[in-house]
Each structure stands twice: as structure tokens, then as C-alpha cells.
């Protein structure tokens, strides 16, 4: 039998993001400073350290020192992320616009697939957008009908850890902490590259552009 | 109270009961569909002050008093008006208290009792309206302004609510308990109403309102955060539309990799089976038993076999390589046949200077002889040279054997 510490440690070593949605017990465990400090030596042994994102609500393991091998892994990861950004952003906006409340998808949000599907089916613009999103390499859908496209997109997002499906029998998905991490990354890119994305969006809205 | 008033009240309530569906329709829709009801009924309700017509062209609406009654009793979310006019209520309280004291002073007890009941009514009304306002605020916060859909509208609603809270708080400042206690003087009943009861309500409302204010600010922050996120996403798409070849710099190559992009790869791989572990034997048995696809695959193989032709010619070319020892024995037999003379196995062994172990050689010769078919065996004679065991009878040691033709 593994202790709770062991479970959390193995989850971290698997490269998982631990948040309240995906793994509440581990999240609670890590929320306690004492527990986190007990884990630290184990992680350090494997050149890892505990890191948090989204204002301390999401935990993951990061490298302690970065050598050539680690840099290679990180570069690969970063390239994957950078190429996935557009499909993910388009998907986030689609879900936001198609949901009645027009609220951005945040950690813990429930997305009801059936409701979403109904809205998208009723709005040709959304259906077109979904088709475009599902064709990206990241999702790789070849389906011609909307149902298949939507299911494939959600399946891939669950595999990648952006969504979790608490009840396998129900088509209800919860956004995980990885979504928060995604926002943080976009914000970081925005600041580092001085893109002033918010201002661009603001200007476009005030000019009454297509957005 | 006069009998007439009671009768009129009963009549009004009866009218409300009789036309409840009409009233509820008006409450839900805002107006009455006049063509659906008889003019007489509408006229009667208008006279009773249940319905009214704001101006000549507009449709009949519910009187706000009836609407407030329904909203209060049904705990309806749509009730968003807040009566913040505490100053006026306080002023009327003071006036009534003065009336009461004057009546008492002149020993007009009937009048005093009437003033007292009026005053009580007013104080409780004020308390109720205070607690009602706070309740409305809380219900709005609890469903996060669910009655409007867009984030912008929520932000506006939040700002309105904040304004109302500020108003309420500034109205609460109108309470001057020193003045009230002065007015109440030494009168026990007045003191109870004006000081004790009001003060309790006041402190409770003030406390709750400060909680409301904090929560409202919190919510406003969240809504702003939502808007910020939306702008970020839209801005990113816009940017990518304008500069499709934009790629962010490779942050993993920086000397100080930002923690956001420093995510480790998985190091844990599944463990392997340890068949020597006795503890796990039972679990392994279970696993193997549940591996149904192995049996299936076997059946599959058999099906394949049936459809194949077996190539017989291949097999005929297969030849067995003989052991060198066996070949040597065959040569020995041939040698005896060729020469026609008996010869011992060991002398042949020395003649050909064979390299096998002597004992093995003798065994192989005996074996070779025994292996011959009965017909062939008749041509040969095999004599064993040796001696009996000195101690135990029945044991014969073979030193050599002679093979000859019969």
C-alpha cells in the first residue's frame, strides 16, 4: 500500500498538473505547507521541485537545474504548446460564446456537451468554427458531422488534461487547472513580447470590427 | 376599529382571491391583457386600488403596493428596489414619539395608545425594510447576478448594488441613538422600541452590509478578471490574424527558464512482473485466467491451418546427421564383414586410434549390435571378455568385446 505522500509524489513525477478538479485529495495534501516540504527532498533527488501556478491553486513538478537533456525536453514541450495555442484559444472562445452566460472557461467550470452541441448546431457560424478547430493537427478530426467533431475535440482535450470527465456515463466536462496554466502562458507571452493583446482587442471592439 | 373598515378590507381580500389568476398574470407579464377579462371585473379592481392605468394610452398595471406584497411574500428575485429612505422614517418616528409623550402628559390615554401602536408599526416597518434590503443584496450576490447574462451587464449591476449599499450605509448614519434615547427619556416602552429594538436591528444591518460590500468588491474583481481573460484571448487571435508568422521566443532556451514553461516529463513507467514473488502468485493467476484473448488466438491459428496445403516434398529432403561415434561403430562392423575375422572392439579402437572414451566406445558397440534388426543380428556374434565381481555374484565386468561373423 502506498501512503498519500507516495500517491502525490508519483502523480507529480508523472508530470501531472494537480488541481482541485483533477485530484482533490492530492491538492488538499499539497495545500498544506508541511506536506509540501516533506515531498521536496524526494523531488530534489530526481532534479525536480514543486512549483505552483494560477495563484497557488495548481501544482506541478519543475526541473531544479536545467542541463542539456532537460533543455531538450522543455524546448520540445514549448514547441508543442506554442503550436497548440491557436486551436486552444479558438476553442476557449467558441465555448465561451456558445455558453449562455458568455463567461470565460475557468477552472471548475462545467461544460455540458449536449447543451453546447445544441447551441452550436443552431448557429451556423459556430458550426463552421468548430469544423475549423477540429481540423487542426492537435485534434485531428476527419469526421464530417458535427457530433463526431465535437466528441473528438473533447476527447483530445481530456487526454491532454485540459478537461476532466468526473462521471464516465455523463457528458459533463470540468475545466482543470491546466486551463488556468494556459491563460498564464498567454499572459506571459503577451508581457514578454510586448504584444499588448488586451489593448488590441479593446481597440478592435471599439472600432466595431468583426470581433 | 370601525366595522366599515373591516368590511371593506374583507371585500378587497376577497376580490384579490377571486381574481388571483388575473393578478398573477399581471405580476408575471407586467400588464393585464384587457381583452381576456370582463370590463366589469377590471373596473372593480381599479376601484379597489389593485390595478391602475398610468396614463390613458397605456395598459392596466398592478399597483406597486400589491406588487411589493407579492415580491416580499414570494421571495422573488426580480424585486430589486431598495427602500433607502431611512431618514424620513426616522423623522416620522420622532414626531410620533413626541405625540405620544404629549398625549401621556395630558393624560389622554386612548390617544396615547393609538399613537403607540402607530409608532410600533413604524419601527417594525423600518426594521423589516432594513432586513429586506440586506436580504435582496445577498440574494443578488449569491446567484452572481444570474438574472443578466453578459459580463458587462453583471458589472453594471454590481456597480448599481455597490451604490445602493453605500446609500444604505450613509442612511444608517442618520440613526442618532443619543437623540433617540433623549426622546424616549424615562418611558420604558418608548425606550424599548426606539433604543433597544432599533439598535439591535441597526448593528445587525451595518454588520451585514459591510460583508455585502466586501463580497461585491470581490465579485467585481472576478468579473473584471473574466473580461480581462476574454480580451486576452480575443487579442491573441487578432494578433495572429494580423501577423500569422508570429512565434513566441523559445523561453526554454533562456538561462533562467520561467517556471511556467518548466514542466518536467514523466519519469514513472509501469513496473514489471516478478514471477518469483510468492505473495503475488494469486494475483498473477487471476490475471492469466482473465487473459481470454490467448485462447482466442489459438483457435484463430487452427483455422488458418485448415486452409493451408501441406507441402510434402520439402520434408523428404530432410536428412539426419549421424553422430561420429555411430559412424565409427558402423565402420567397425563393416571392417569385420570385410576381413571375415573376429576382432575385439578395443583392438579396432587402437588400430584406428579413435578418440572417444573407451567405455563409451564399448557401450556404443554393444548398442550398435543390439540396434540391428533380428535378421542382421544372426550374421554377427558378440562375445564379452571380462570377469565376475570377486565379492558379489551376478556382477560381470566387461573389459572388451569381440565381434565376429557367425
Interface residues (C-beta under 8 A of the other chain):
Chain A: X10 X13 X14 X15 X46 X48 X51 X53 X60 X61 X62 X63 X66 X71 X73 X74 X75 X77 X78 X79 X81 X82 X85 X86 X89 X90 X92 X93 X96 X100 X101 X102 X103 X104 X106 X181 X183 X184 X185 X186 X187 X188 X189 X190 X192 X193 X195 X196 X197 X198 X199 X200 X201 X202 X204 X205 X211
Chain B: X149 X150 X151 X226 X228 X229 X230 X231 X232 X233 X234 X235 X236 X237 X238 X239 X240 X247 X248 X249 X250 X251 X252 X253 X257 X258 X259 X260 X261 X262 X263 X264 X265 X266 X267 X268
